[in-house]
């Protein structure tokens, strides 16, 4: 047999077998149970993807005006907030705050606590920056694992705010 014809016939046979007459089988399945969602093409044995962890800066809010002491309140979803334990456990971490600093979102541990970086390693969700200078500021909240490496995909939230001049006492 001619090679191109053989290739065409092989392709047609493969296509016919793959597609087949599934209409009868599908109509029986549909009649038997109409409450199930239709299967997705491809591998239907995989579990749905896990929800992505998130952090939200509840306070201060975007473009807020504050005094020099700024309480920060955080919330989270799809992650367990726990004290730092030097271990990396998927789905478990603690908060870090960056004041007017940009975190390096890679596999290096977040630097130790400074005036600009705060490790909230006891599992708490509030912190107060005290005595901030008047002017614009930025807070970035990051969820890190127990080993202080930032979670990936990036789990951050950012808020910009302004510290107003405090009234001077006479």
N, C-alpha and C positions, 0 to 999 in steps of 0.2 A: 504494500500500500504506500501511496505517496506520503512523505513525511508531513507536509502542511495539513493534509486532510486528516491524518492520524491525530495530529495535535488538536485540530478543531473538534474531532469526534470525542477525544479524551476530555477536553474542556467541557463540551456539552453534557457528556455523561456525568462528570463530576458536579456540574451545576444542577442537573436534574436530581441527582441523589441528595445533594445538600439542601435544595429547596423542597423537593418532594411534595406530596399532597398532604400538608399538615392541616388543612382546613377542617377535615372531619375530626381529627384529634382535638384541635383547638376548640371546636364548637362543643364537643363533649365536655371538655374542661370548663368552658365558660358556663355551660348549662349547670354543671355540678356545683360550682362555687363562684358566684359573682362578687363576693366580698373581697377577694384577693386582688391586689394590684397586679397589673400586667408585668411579666418579667422584663427586665432590661436586657437588651442585646448584650451578649458577652457573658462573662462569668458572674452568675447570680449567687454564688456561694460566699462571696466576700461580705463582711459586715460593713455597715455604713461607716463613713469616716467619723472619727471622734470630733467632738465640738472643739473649736479653738479657744484656748484660755484667753481671757481679756481682763484688763485692769482699767478702771475708770476713776479719774480724779473728780470726786463729788464736790469738793470745796478746796480752794477757791474755784470760782467758775471763770470761764473764758472772759477776758477783759474786765475782770472784777477790780474794784478799788479797795485797798486794804490799809490797815495801819501797819506799823513796823513788825508786829508779831502776827504771823500768818499760820493759822491752824490748817493743816492739810488732812482731808478725810478721803479715804480710798474705798472703793468697792471692787468686787471681782466676780467673774462667772467662769464656769467650766474648769476650775482649778481649786485645789485645797490649799489654803494658806496655813502654814505651820512654822514652828521655830526652825531656824537654820540648823542643820545637823551634819554639814560637810558632805552630804551624799546627793547624788542626782537621782531623783525618783520622778518618772514621768507623771504629770498631773499634780505635783506637789511643789510648792515654792513659798517664797516670802517677798515682801516689797522692798524696793530700793528707791530713793528719791534723789534726783539730780537737780540742784538749784543753779540756774545759769551755767550749766555744763551739759555737754553732750556725751551720752554713754556710747561706748564702743560695743556695738552689737555683734560680737563674735564669740569665740570659744574661750577667751581669756576671762578670768574671774574679775568681777567688778572691784575696783580699788577700795581700800579701807575707808572708813568713815573720815570725812573732812568737814569743813564748813559748807562745802558744796555737795557732798555725797553722803547720804544717810542710809545705813543698813538697818532695816526694820526687822532684824533677825529673831525677834521673840514672837513673831506671828501677829503683831498688832497692825492696825489699819489707820492709825492716826499719829500725827507728829506735828509739832509746832516749831516753825522757824522763828527765832526771836531776834529782834533788833535789826531787821533788814533796812537798808538804806533806801531813801525815797527814789522812785523811778520805776522803769519797766523791769520786770523779772519773768523768768520762765521756769516752770517745774515740769520735769519729765519723770513719770512713775514707770518703773520697770519691775516685772516679776522675774526673779532669779530662782534657780534651783537651790537646794540646801548647800551646794558647793559654791554659791555666789556667781555662777555663770548664768547669763541672761537666757531665758527660755526662747526657743525658736519654734515656730515662726515668731517674729518680733511681738512681744506682749508689752506694749507701752501705751501711755496716754500723755498728752502734753497740754498744759494750760499756760496762757500768758496773762499776767495781771500787773497792776500798777500799785506801788506803795506810795501813798500820799504823805506829804509832810505832816508830822504830828504838831499839834498846837504847843507852842512853848509856854512854860509856866512863868508867871511873873514873880 
